[in-house]
Amino acid sequence: MWLNNLRTMKAESKLTTKEIALQSGIPEPTLEKIFAGKTKDPKLETIRQLVHFFGHTLDDLIENPIRNTSIHNEFSDSELQHMKKYRALDPYGKDMVDAVLEHEYKRSQ
């Protein structure tokens, strides 16, 4: 079940394995083996990093079908994509996004 949920997360991201590797920092060969089901016991930290990249938690991976999780009911696809991209940024990039977001939030008030 967890692998099916992980594959669903990947499909919903609309990203290729190569794009996920570049943005998440997880090596592409590792991802290919995981998504193909060849890695039967992947490292917990790798899976945690991957599901967080997709905007989910380990609980989402194991317990619930992805489309029924509260995060998909609460956020639009666009907002989820922004979160995924934000999580892939280095600290400098996150600081820049935070600064622009704060500026635009104040401007719109």
A tleap script that builds the chain and sets N, CA, C and O, in Angstrom:
source leaprc.protein.ff14SB
mol = sequence {
  NMET TRP LEU ASN ASN LEU ARG THR MET LYS
  ALA GLU SER LYS LEU THR THR LYS GLU ILE
  ALA LEU GLN SER GLY ILE PRO GLU PRO THR
  LEU GLU LYS ILE PHE ALA GLY LYS THR LYS
  ASP PRO LYS LEU GLU THR ILE ARG GLN LEU
  VAL HIE PHE PHE GLY HIE THR LEU ASP ASP
  LEU ILE GLU ASN PRO ILE ARG ASN THR SER
  ILE HIE ASN GLU PHE SER ASP SER GLU LEU
  GLN HIE MET LYS LYS TYR ARG ALA LEU ASP
  PRO TYR GLY LYS ASP MET VAL ASP ALA VAL
  LEU GLU HIE GLU TYR LYS ARG SER CGLN
}
set mol.1.N position { 0.820 -1.207 0.000 }
set mol.1.CA position { 0.000 0.000 0.000 }
set mol.1.C position { 0.859 1.264 0.000 }
set mol.1.O position { 0.549 2.226 -0.702 }
set mol.2.N position { 1.944 1.262 0.792 }
set mol.2.CA position { 2.748 2.482 0.873 }
set mol.2.C position { 3.345 2.833 -0.486 }
set mol.2.O position { 3.449 4.007 -0.841 }
set mol.3.N position { 3.740 1.799 -1.250 }
set mol.3.CA position { 4.342 2.074 -2.553 }
set mol.3.C position { 3.313 2.652 -3.520 }
set mol.3.O position { 3.629 3.554 -4.295 }
set mol.4.N position { 2.097 2.144 -3.479 }
set mol.4.CA position { 1.038 2.697 -4.330 }
set mol.4.C position { 0.779 4.158 -3.972 }
set mol.4.O position { 0.618 4.995 -4.860 }
set mol.5.N position { 0.739 4.468 -2.674 }
set mol.5.CA position { 0.533 5.856 -2.247 }
set mol.5.C position { 1.700 6.738 -2.694 }
set mol.5.O position { 1.501 7.880 -3.109 }
set mol.6.N position { 2.909 6.205 -2.605 }
set mol.6.CA position { 4.081 6.972 -3.040 }
set mol.6.C position { 4.022 7.236 -4.539 }
set mol.6.O position { 4.327 8.338 -4.995 }
set mol.7.N position { 3.635 6.232 -5.292 }
set mol.7.CA position { 3.496 6.409 -6.743 }
set mol.7.C position { 2.397 7.429 -7.067 }
set mol.7.O position { 2.521 8.199 -8.019 }
set mol.8.N position { 1.333 7.429 -6.277 }
set mol.8.CA position { 0.269 8.411 -6.481 }
set mol.8.C position { 0.788 9.815 -6.197 }
set mol.8.O position { 0.477 10.753 -6.930 }
set mol.9.N position { 1.575 9.962 -5.139 }
set mol.9.CA position { 2.174 11.268 -4.829 }
set mol.9.C position { 3.015 11.748 -6.004 }
set mol.9.O position { 2.947 12.915 -6.389 }
set mol.10.N position { 3.811 10.840 -6.573 }
set mol.10.CA position { 4.655 11.199 -7.714 }
set mol.10.C position { 3.797 11.616 -8.902 }
set mol.10.O position { 4.067 12.630 -9.545 }
set mol.11.N position { 2.771 10.836 -9.187 }
set mol.11.CA position { 1.894 11.153 -10.327 }
set mol.11.C position { 1.217 12.500 -10.135 }
set mol.11.O position { 1.123 13.289 -11.076 }
set mol.12.N position { 0.747 12.767 -8.928 }
set mol.12.CA position { 0.073 14.040 -8.667 }
set mol.12.C position { 1.026 15.218 -8.741 }
set mol.12.O position { 0.604 16.343 -9.006 }
set mol.13.N position { 2.312 14.971 -8.507 }
set mol.13.CA position { 3.294 16.060 -8.585 }
set mol.13.C position { 3.538 16.482 -10.029 }
set mol.13.O position { 3.979 17.600 -10.293 }
set mol.14.N position { 3.246 15.573 -10.964 }
set mol.14.CA position { 3.469 15.817 -12.396 }
set mol.14.C position { 4.944 16.091 -12.712 }
set mol.14.O position { 5.269 16.746 -13.702 }
set mol.15.N position { 5.824 15.578 -11.853 }
set mol.15.CA position { 7.262 15.733 -12.052 }
set mol.15.C position { 7.855 14.408 -12.502 }
set mol.15.O position { 7.362 13.338 -12.144 }
set mol.16.N position { 8.914 14.493 -13.285 }
set mol.16.CA position { 9.633 13.275 -13.666 }
set mol.16.C position { 10.535 12.862 -12.509 }
set mol.16.O position { 10.783 13.635 -11.585 }
set mol.17.N position { 11.012 11.636 -12.583 }
set mol.17.CA position { 11.936 11.152 -11.557 }
set mol.17.C position { 13.186 12.019 -11.531 }
set mol.17.O position { 13.717 12.310 -10.459 }
set mol.18.N position { 13.656 12.430 -12.693 }
set mol.18.CA position { 14.843 13.291 -12.761 }
set mol.18.C position { 14.576 14.638 -12.086 }
set mol.18.O position { 15.425 15.132 -11.344 }
set mol.19.N position { 13.413 15.234 -12.333 }
set mol.19.CA position { 13.068 16.516 -11.706 }
set mol.19.C position { 12.962 16.369 -10.188 }
set mol.19.O position { 13.406 17.240 -9.440 }
set mol.20.N position { 12.375 15.269 -9.745 }
set mol.20.CA position { 12.258 15.023 -8.308 }
set mol.20.C position { 13.649 14.891 -7.699 }
set mol.20.O position { 13.917 15.434 -6.628 }
set mol.21.N position { 14.528 14.172 -8.380 }
set mol.21.CA position { 15.899 14.003 -7.887 }
set mol.21.C position { 16.606 15.347 -7.759 }
set mol.21.O position { 17.233 15.630 -6.739 }
set mol.22.N position { 16.503 16.166 -8.791 }
set mol.22.CA position { 17.171 17.472 -8.768 }
set mol.22.C position { 16.632 18.374 -7.667 }
set mol.22.O position { 17.395 19.073 -7.001 }
set mol.23.N position { 15.315 18.359 -7.477 }
set mol.23.CA position { 14.695 19.263 -6.508 }
set mol.23.C position { 14.741 18.738 -5.076 }
set mol.23.O position { 14.771 19.526 -4.132 }
set mol.24.N position { 14.747 17.418 -4.905 }
set mol.24.CA position { 14.707 16.852 -3.553 }
set mol.24.C position { 16.082 16.534 -2.996 }
set mol.24.O position { 16.259 16.434 -1.782 }
set mol.25.N position { 17.061 16.373 -3.889 }
set mol.25.CA position { 18.398 15.996 -3.439 }
set mol.25.C position { 18.578 14.495 -3.268 }
set mol.25.O position { 19.636 14.050 -2.823 }
set mol.26.N position { 17.577 13.714 -3.609 }
set mol.26.CA position { 17.678 12.263 -3.538 }
set mol.26.C position { 18.195 11.775 -4.889 }
set mol.26.O position { 17.649 12.162 -5.923 }
set mol.27.N position { 19.229 10.940 -4.910 }
set mol.27.CA position { 19.795 10.503 -6.191 }
set mol.27.C position { 18.757 9.818 -7.084 }
set mol.27.O position { 17.917 9.054 -6.608 }
set mol.28.N position { 18.832 10.102 -8.366 }
set mol.28.CA position { 17.867 9.548 -9.323 }
set mol.28.C position { 17.857 8.019 -9.319 }
set mol.28.O position { 16.772 7.437 -9.338 }
set mol.29.N position { 19.018 7.329 -9.294 }
set mol.29.CA position { 18.966 5.862 -9.259 }
set mol.29.C position { 18.230 5.317 -8.022 }
set mol.29.O position { 17.531 4.307 -8.098 }
set mol.30.N position { 18.399 5.998 -6.897 }
set mol.30.CA position { 17.686 5.595 -5.680 }
set mol.30.C position { 16.190 5.716 -5.888 }
set mol.30.O position { 15.435 4.807 -5.544 }
set mol.31.N position { 15.758 6.839 -6.450 }
set mol.31.CA position { 14.334 7.052 -6.706 }
set mol.31.C position { 13.787 6.021 -7.684 }
set mol.31.O position { 12.700 5.482 -7.478 }
set mol.32.N position { 14.537 5.746 -8.745 }
set mol.32.CA position { 14.081 4.771 -9.736 }
set mol.32.C position { 13.841 3.412 -9.101 }
set mol.32.O position { 12.841 2.758 -9.395 }
set mol.33.N position { 14.754 2.979 -8.228 }
set mol.33.CA position { 14.605 1.684 -7.552 }
set mol.33.C position { 13.407 1.691 -6.607 }
set mol.33.O position { 12.668 0.710 -6.531 }
set mol.34.N position { 13.217 2.787 -5.895 }
set mol.34.CA position { 12.088 2.882 -4.963 }
set mol.34.C position { 10.769 2.824 -5.723 }
set mol.34.O position { 9.899 2.021 -5.386 }
set mol.35.N position { 10.607 3.668 -6.747 }
set mol.35.CA position { 9.350 3.717 -7.501 }
set mol.35.C position { 9.077 2.415 -8.253 }
set mol.35.O position { 7.920 2.061 -8.476 }
set mol.36.N position { 10.137 1.700 -8.645 }
set mol.36.CA position { 9.964 0.429 -9.350 }
set mol.36.C position { 9.666 -0.724 -8.393 }
set mol.36.O position { 9.329 -1.827 -8.821 }
set mol.37.N position { 9.795 -0.455 -7.096 }
set mol.37.CA position { 9.541 -1.508 -6.114 }
set mol.37.C position { 10.716 -2.440 -5.920 }
set mol.37.O position { 10.575 -3.483 -5.283 }
set mol.38.N position { 11.880 -2.085 -6.459 }
set mol.38.CA position { 13.074 -2.928 -6.334 }
set mol.38.C position { 13.729 -2.800 -4.965 }
set mol.38.O position { 14.405 -3.721 -4.508 }
set mol.39.N position { 13.532 -1.671 -4.317 }
set mol.39.CA position { 14.067 -1.467 -2.976 }
set mol.39.C position { 12.974 -1.854 -1.995 }
set mol.39.O position { 12.029 -1.094 -1.785 }
set mol.40.N position { 13.094 -3.012 -1.405 }
set mol.40.CA position { 12.048 -3.538 -0.521 }
set mol.40.C position { 12.055 -2.872 0.851 }
set mol.40.O position { 11.014 -2.768 1.499 }
set mol.41.N position { 13.219 -2.427 1.289 }
set mol.41.CA position { 13.343 -1.829 2.614 }
set mol.41.C position { 14.154 -0.536 2.524 }
set mol.41.O position { 15.288 -0.477 3.000 }
set mol.42.N position { 13.567 0.506 1.909 }
set mol.42.CA position { 14.326 1.763 1.756 }
set mol.42.C position { 14.567 2.425 3.105 }
set mol.42.O position { 13.849 2.178 4.074 }
set mol.43.N position { 15.576 3.257 3.148 }
set mol.43.CA position { 15.902 3.976 4.387 }
set mol.43.C position { 14.743 4.894 4.759 }
set mol.43.O position { 14.184 5.592 3.913 }
set mol.44.N position { 14.401 4.878 6.026 }
set mol.44.CA position { 13.290 5.694 6.515 }
set mol.44.C position { 13.519 7.168 6.208 }
set mol.44.O position { 12.587 7.863 5.803 }
set mol.45.N position { 14.731 7.651 6.392 }
set mol.45.CA position { 15.005 9.067 6.162 }
set mol.45.C position { 14.820 9.435 4.686 }
set mol.45.O position { 14.374 10.540 4.376 }
set mol.46.N position { 15.153 8.531 3.791 }
set mol.46.CA position { 14.954 8.787 2.366 }
set mol.46.C position { 13.470 8.901 2.046 }
set mol.46.O position { 13.051 9.803 1.320 }
set mol.47.N position { 12.680 7.983 2.592 }
set mol.47.CA position { 11.237 8.006 2.352 }
set mol.47.C position { 10.614 9.245 2.998 }
set mol.47.O position { 9.742 9.882 2.406 }
set mol.48.N position { 11.052 9.583 4.192 }
set mol.48.CA position { 10.539 10.786 4.859 }
set mol.48.C position { 10.844 12.024 4.024 }
set mol.48.O position { 9.972 12.867 3.813 }
set mol.49.N position { 12.076 12.130 3.553 }
set mol.49.CA position { 12.469 13.271 2.720 }
set mol.49.C position { 11.611 13.336 1.457 }
set mol.49.O position { 11.204 14.416 1.030 }
set mol.50.N position { 11.345 12.189 0.871 }
set mol.50.CA position { 10.577 12.131 -0.362 }
set mol.50.C position { 9.117 12.520 -0.141 }
set mol.50.O position { 8.572 13.320 -0.901 }
set mol.51.N position { 8.478 11.967 0.888 }
set mol.51.CA position { 7.068 12.315 1.109 }
set mol.51.C position { 6.925 13.764 1.540 }
set mol.51.O position { 5.941 14.412 1.180 }
set mol.52.N position { 7.872 14.290 2.297 }
set mol.52.CA position { 7.828 15.706 2.666 }
set mol.52.C position { 8.000 16.579 1.428 }
set mol.52.O position { 7.360 17.624 1.308 }
set mol.53.N position { 8.859 16.154 0.514 }
set mol.53.CA position { 9.021 16.872 -0.742 }
set mol.53.C position { 7.686 16.966 -1.480 }
set mol.53.O position { 7.373 17.994 -2.080 }
set mol.54.N position { 6.905 15.890 -1.432 }
set mol.54.CA position { 5.602 15.866 -2.090 }
set mol.54.C position { 4.523 16.607 -1.292 }
set mol.54.O position { 3.383 16.711 -1.742 }
set mol.55.N position { 4.880 17.119 -0.110 }
set mol.55.CA position { 3.909 17.856 0.693 }
set mol.55.C position { 3.069 16.966 1.583 }
set mol.55.O position { 1.958 17.337 1.963 }
set mol.56.N position { 3.584 15.801 1.920 }
set mol.56.CA position { 2.855 14.837 2.740 }
set mol.56.C position { 3.679 14.445 3.954 }
set mol.56.O position { 4.800 14.916 4.147 }
set mol.57.N position { 3.100 13.576 4.766 }
set mol.57.CA position { 3.790 13.018 5.923 }
set mol.57.C position { 3.866 11.509 5.770 }
set mol.57.O position { 3.242 10.931 4.880 }
set mol.58.N position { 4.631 10.879 6.639 }
set mol.58.CA position { 4.704 9.422 6.620 }
set mol.58.C position { 3.340 8.804 6.902 }
set mol.58.O position { 3.019 7.742 6.369 }
set mol.59.N position { 2.538 9.455 7.731 }
set mol.59.CA position { 1.188 8.958 8.000 }
set mol.59.C position { 0.369 8.884 6.719 }
set mol.59.O position { -0.362 7.917 6.506 }
set mol.60.N position { 0.484 9.892 5.867 }
set mol.60.CA position { -0.231 9.888 4.589 }
set mol.60.C position { 0.209 8.701 3.738 }
set mol.60.O position { -0.595 8.101 3.024 }
set mol.61.N position { 1.473 8.377 3.823 }
set mol.61.CA position { 2.023 7.296 3.017 }
set mol.61.C position { 1.464 5.939 3.442 }
set mol.61.O position { 1.207 5.077 2.602 }
set mol.62.N position { 1.282 5.762 4.711 }
set mol.62.CA position { 0.914 4.451 5.238 }
set mol.62.C position { -0.582 4.280 5.451 }
set mol.62.O position { -1.135 3.235 5.109 }
set mol.63.N position { -1.244 5.281 6.006 }
set mol.63.CA position { -2.598 5.091 6.494 }
set mol.63.C position { -3.708 5.402 5.511 }
set mol.63.O position { -4.694 4.667 5.457 }
set mol.64.N position { -3.584 6.459 4.739 }
set mol.64.CA position { -4.720 6.952 3.972 }
set mol.64.C position { -4.481 6.929 2.477 }
set mol.64.O position { -3.363 7.167 2.019 }
set mol.65.N position { -5.515 6.647 1.720 }
set mol.65.CA position { -5.382 6.904 0.291 }
set mol.65.C position { -5.124 8.394 0.098 }
set mol.65.O position { -5.760 9.219 0.755 }
set mol.66.N position { -4.219 8.743 -0.775 }
set mol.66.CA position { -3.749 10.116 -0.904 }
set mol.66.C position { -4.875 11.105 -1.174 }
set mol.66.O position { -4.893 12.179 -0.574 }
set mol.67.N position { -5.786 10.786 -2.032 }
set mol.67.CA position { -6.820 11.745 -2.382 }
set mol.67.C position { -7.767 12.064 -1.227 }
set mol.67.O position { -8.512 13.042 -1.292 }
set mol.68.N position { -7.744 11.255 -0.182 }
set mol.68.CA position { -8.637 11.503 0.948 }
set mol.68.C position { -7.957 12.217 2.107 }
set mol.68.O position { -8.593 12.455 3.134 }
set mol.69.N position { -6.692 12.560 1.971 }
set mol.69.CA position { -6.009 13.220 3.066 }
set mol.69.C position { -6.461 14.662 3.190 }
set mol.69.O position { -6.849 15.296 2.208 }
set mol.70.N position { -6.405 15.162 4.399 }
set mol.70.CA position { -6.878 16.522 4.650 }
set mol.70.C position { -6.076 17.570 3.900 }
set mol.70.O position { -6.620 18.620 3.558 }
set mol.71.N position { -4.806 17.320 3.635 }
set mol.71.CA position { -3.993 18.318 2.939 }
set mol.71.C position { -4.541 18.578 1.537 }
set mol.71.O position { -4.472 19.706 1.049 }
set mol.72.N position { -5.084 17.548 0.885 }
set mol.72.CA position { -5.634 17.751 -0.454 }
set mol.72.C position { -6.981 18.448 -0.405 }
set mol.72.O position { -7.399 19.052 -1.393 }
set mol.73.N position { -7.654 18.375 0.705 }
set mol.73.CA position { -8.920 19.079 0.849 }
set mol.73.C position { -8.707 20.530 1.244 }
set mol.73.O position { -9.543 21.389 0.961 }
set mol.74.N position { -7.596 20.797 1.891 }
set mol.74.CA position { -7.329 22.129 2.424 }
set mol.74.C position { -6.626 23.045 1.435 }
set mol.74.O position { -6.851 24.255 1.447 }
set mol.75.N position { -5.772 22.483 0.575 }
set mol.75.CA position { -4.952 23.278 -0.331 }
set mol.75.C position { -5.260 22.961 -1.786 }
set mol.75.O position { -5.596 21.829 -2.134 }
set mol.76.N position { -5.138 23.985 -2.634 }
set mol.76.CA position { -5.293 23.767 -4.074 }
set mol.76.C position { -4.033 23.093 -4.611 }
set mol.76.O position { -3.003 23.057 -3.937 }
set mol.77.N position { -4.122 22.560 -5.826 }
set mol.77.CA position { -2.946 21.948 -6.451 }
set mol.77.C position { -1.813 22.953 -6.588 }
set mol.77.O position { -0.645 22.614 -6.397 }
set mol.78.N position { -2.162 24.192 -6.921 }
set mol.78.CA position { -1.153 25.237 -7.061 }
set mol.78.C position { -0.440 25.496 -5.739 }
set mol.78.O position { 0.781 25.648 -5.706 }
set mol.79.N position { -1.202 25.546 -4.652 }
set mol.79.CA position { -0.591 25.767 -3.334 }
set mol.79.C position { 0.314 24.599 -2.951 }
set mol.79.O position { 1.385 24.810 -2.381 }
set mol.80.N position { -0.102 23.378 -3.256 }
set mol.80.CA position { 0.741 22.218 -2.973 }
set mol.80.C position { 2.042 22.273 -3.774 }
set mol.80.O position { 3.106 21.931 -3.258 }
set mol.81.N position { 1.956 22.698 -5.023 }
set mol.81.CA position { 3.161 22.813 -5.846 }
set mol.81.C position { 4.116 23.867 -5.272 }
set mol.81.O position { 5.331 23.672 -5.262 }
set mol.82.N position { 3.557 24.982 -4.794 }
set mol.82.CA position { 4.394 26.009 -4.166 }
set mol.82.C position { 5.100 25.450 -2.937 }
set mol.82.O position { 6.285 25.712 -2.727 }
set mol.83.N position { 4.384 24.688 -2.133 }
set mol.83.CA position { 4.993 24.103 -0.935 }
set mol.83.C position { 6.119 23.143 -1.314 }
set mol.83.O position { 7.180 23.150 -0.689 }
set mol.84.N position { 5.892 22.334 -2.315 }
set mol.84.CA position { 6.919 21.379 -2.747 }
set mol.84.C position { 8.162 22.116 -3.222 }
set mol.84.O position { 9.281 21.742 -2.869 }
set mol.85.N position { 7.976 23.147 -4.008 }
set mol.85.CA position { 9.111 23.916 -4.504 }
set mol.85.C position { 9.828 24.629 -3.360 }
set mol.85.O position { 11.058 24.667 -3.322 }
set mol.86.N position { 9.063 25.190 -2.435 }
set mol.86.CA position { 9.661 25.882 -1.289 }
set mol.86.C position { 10.541 24.933 -0.489 }
set mol.86.O position { 11.650 25.292 -0.092 }
set mol.87.N position { 10.049 23.733 -0.257 }
set mol.87.CA position { 10.811 22.757 0.527 }
set mol.87.C position { 12.106 22.352 -0.152 }
set mol.87.O position { 13.046 21.920 0.514 }
set mol.88.N position { 12.165 22.485 -1.462 }
set mol.88.CA position { 13.371 22.107 -2.197 }
set mol.88.C position { 14.428 23.214 -2.207 }
set mol.88.O position { 15.566 22.976 -2.614 }
set mol.89.N position { 14.065 24.413 -1.766 }
set mol.89.CA position { 15.005 25.538 -1.780 }
set mol.89.C position { 16.043 25.423 -0.673 }
set mol.89.O position { 15.809 24.793 0.358 }
set mol.90.N position { 17.197 26.046 -0.910 }
set mol.90.CA position { 18.199 26.150 0.150 }
set mol.90.C position { 17.786 27.296 1.081 }
set mol.90.O position { 16.839 28.018 0.770 }
set mol.91.N position { 18.475 27.480 2.217 }
set mol.91.CA position { 18.070 28.527 3.162 }
set mol.91.C position { 18.006 29.929 2.550 }
set mol.91.O position { 17.118 30.707 2.898 }
set mol.92.N position { 18.927 30.263 1.650 }
set mol.92.CA position { 18.899 31.575 1.004 }
set mol.92.C position { 17.623 31.740 0.178 }
set mol.92.O position { 16.952 32.769 0.253 }
set mol.93.N position { 17.300 30.725 -0.602 }
set mol.93.CA position { 16.090 30.777 -1.422 }
set mol.93.C position { 14.834 30.918 -0.572 }
set mol.93.O position { 13.923 31.668 -0.923 }
set mol.94.N position { 14.785 30.195 0.547 }
set mol.94.CA position { 13.627 30.294 1.448 }
set mol.94.C position { 13.519 31.699 2.037 }
set mol.94.O position { 12.421 32.244 2.152 }
set mol.95.N position { 14.656 32.283 2.407 }
set mol.95.CA position { 14.645 33.657 2.930 }
set mol.95.C position { 14.107 34.636 1.882 }
set mol.95.O position { 13.343 35.544 2.209 }
set mol.96.N position { 14.505 34.449 0.634 }
set mol.96.CA position { 14.047 35.337 -0.438 }
set mol.96.C position { 12.531 35.201 -0.644 }
set mol.96.O position { 11.827 36.204 -0.762 }
set mol.97.N position { 12.039 33.972 -0.684 }
set mol.97.CA position { 10.603 33.750 -0.859 }
set mol.97.C position { 9.837 34.331 0.323 }
set mol.97.O position { 8.800 34.968 0.137 }
set mol.98.N position { 10.338 34.117 1.533 }
set mol.98.CA position { 9.682 34.661 2.727 }
set mol.98.C position { 9.602 36.180 2.675 }
set mol.98.O position { 8.583 36.765 3.042 }
set mol.99.N position { 10.677 36.819 2.218 }
set mol.99.CA position { 10.701 38.277 2.145 }
set mol.99.C position { 9.687 38.799 1.128 }
set mol.99.O position { 8.964 39.755 1.407 }
set mol.100.N position { 9.633 38.179 -0.040 }
set mol.100.CA position { 8.676 38.599 -1.072 }
set mol.100.C position { 7.253 38.349 -0.599 }
set mol.100.O position { 6.378 39.197 -0.777 }
set mol.101.N position { 7.019 37.200 -0.003 }
set mol.101.CA position { 5.679 36.869 0.483 }
set mol.101.C position { 5.224 37.870 1.547 }
set mol.101.O position { 4.082 38.330 1.518 }
set mol.102.N position { 6.093 38.199 2.465 }
set mol.102.CA position { 5.741 39.158 3.521 }
set mol.102.C position { 5.442 40.535 2.922 }
set mol.102.O position { 4.480 41.195 3.314 }
set mol.103.N position { 6.265 40.954 1.983 }
set mol.103.CA position { 6.060 42.244 1.318 }
set mol.103.C position { 4.710 42.275 0.601 }
set mol.103.O position { 3.952 43.235 0.748 }
set mol.104.N position { 4.410 41.242 -0.165 }
set mol.104.CA position { 3.153 41.191 -0.922 }
set mol.104.C position { 1.951 41.049 0.002 }
set mol.104.O position { 0.885 41.596 -0.279 }
set mol.105.N position { 2.113 40.328 1.090 }
set mol.105.CA position { 1.012 40.190 2.057 }
set mol.105.C position { 0.669 41.564 2.666 }
set mol.105.O position { -0.500 41.939 2.755 }
set mol.106.N position { 1.696 42.293 3.078 }
set mol.106.CA position { 1.470 43.628 3.654 }
set mol.106.C position { 0.867 44.569 2.626 }
set mol.106.O position { -0.020 45.356 2.956 }
set mol.107.N position { 1.333 44.501 1.387 }
set mol.107.CA position { 0.834 45.355 0.338 }
set mol.107.C position { -0.650 45.105 0.074 }
set mol.107.O position { -1.406 46.037 -0.199 }
set mol.108.N position { -1.051 43.866 0.158 }
set mol.108.CA position { -2.442 43.523 -0.166 }
set mol.108.C position { -3.424 43.783 0.984 }
set mol.108.O position { -4.638 43.702 0.801 }
set mol.109.N position { -2.899 44.088 2.142 }
set mol.109.CA position { -3.781 44.347 3.293 }
set mol.109.C position { -4.334 45.706 3.206 }
set mol.109.O position { -5.099 46.118 4.078 }
savepdb mol mol.pdb
quit
